[in-house]
Amino acid sequence: MIISCDDSSKIGKSEILSDNEFIAIIIDIHKTDGIIISADLRNKNKKKDSISLYNYVLKKHNVSRLKFSKTVKYYSLHIEEYNLFYDSVNNYFLHIQNELDKEIEIEKEKLKEERERLKDTANLWELKYTWELPDDGKTNPIAFKIQAKEHGTYTLYASIRIFKDDKSVNQRMTIIANYEDGSKDLNSVGSMIKDEKFERYDVSINTNKNKILKSISGWVLDHSKGTKKKHISVKEIKLKLVKE
């Protein structure tokens, strides 16, 4: 834009846009520039399309081209004030970028978790992967049961953190193989540590291949009579089969 300094020096504050109006228009013009770039308007109509979009911005703010031009001319002689405007404009776009970055990071984390779940197709666990007691139940043993026909070794895994104020009696992890004839095989692992750190626990059951397997069941947080309240965190639960 070619600006006449002589004309600019004659323009008064009353003839130009207010601070808020000018900032709002500058922001929208930058957004318009972004649209033009993203649309890759590298052709003979680029200039025409740009002018059309800029006219739309002025119309949106109900501002005449003459008043906008006078405002730009005025600030061409008042660069310090103009720089202050651009500080506000930059702060606006920095805020938008920060919010977008946060949203992108959240979505990335969600996609990562989903990919991990899909990749681990061998995990037979059907319930949620994390539990917080007492929020998920004061004495919740986290019971499970899945239909199962294939013989082999079924192993239940979990990372468990038991707090010092936990009131569990004989806390343990239990897995059961249930057969069509009503019989069952059971295995438990106890001696869980109340050190308020996540510890890795697992328990396995070898199914009886001479019987027809019906289901695999058990409890991640099995306990004995007398348990009135638990304070435990559980994550990364897995139930896997190694076939015979």
Secondary structure, 3 states (H helix, E strand, C coil): CCCCHHHHHCCCHHHCCCHHHHHHHHHHHHHHHHHHHHCCCCCCCHHHHHHHHHHHHHHHCCCCHHHHHHHHHHHHCCHHHHHHHHHHHHHHHHHHHHHHHHHHHHHHHHHHHHHHHHHCCCCCCCCCCCEEECCCCCCCCCEEEEECCCCEEEEEEEEEEECCCCCCCCCEEEEEEEECCCCEEEEEECCCCCCCCCEEEEEEEECCCCCCEEEEEEEEEECCCCCCCCCEEEEEEEEEEEEC
